[in-house]
């Protein structure tokens, strides 16, 4: 329920849930103006595992 006592719209809650769906790393920003949600932003980050330094050296030596 919003601060002014008006319940959040089910459609709005669904949009927030969809923004969260499948988000592994990142953030959801909800922008509010005059006590009303006006924008939902989703920022997603992809983590790329770092290679060990030894693996890079062996690749250079073997030409792979």
N, C-alpha and C positions, 0 to 999 in steps of 0.2 A: 504494500500500500504506500502510495506517495505521501509526502509530508502534509499535503493539504487534505488528506483523507480520501482522495479519489484513487480507487484501485487501478493498478497498471493493466492496460489492455492485454488480452491474451495474445493478440497478434504481435504486440511488442515483445512480450516474454518469449514467444516462439522465435522471433528474429534474434534475440540475444542468445537463446539456446543454440540456434543454427550457427551463430558466429563462434560459439565455443566448441561446437562439434568438430572433432578431429584435430583440434589445435593441440599440438604437442609442445611446442616452444613458441612463445610470442605473448601478445597482449590484446586485450579488448578495451577500447576507450569508449565510454558513453558520454556524449556531450549533452549538457543540460542548459537550457535558456528559460528563464522565468518559470522554474520548477517543472519544465516539460522536457522530455528526452527528444532531441531534435536530430541526433546523429549517432550512429554506431560504427566505430572503426575497428578493423581487425588487422593486426600486424603479425605476420607469421615469419618465423625464423627456421631455417633448416640447419641442423648441426651436421657437419661433415667430420668424421673421425680423422684425427691426425695420424699420419704414419710415423712409425718409430724412425729415428735417424739412421739406425743400422739398416733398415729396409731400403732406404733411399741410396745408401752407399753401395749396397750389394747390387741394386738395379743398375747403377752407373757402371760398376765393374763388369757385370755380365752382359750389359747392353740391352736389358729388358725394360 
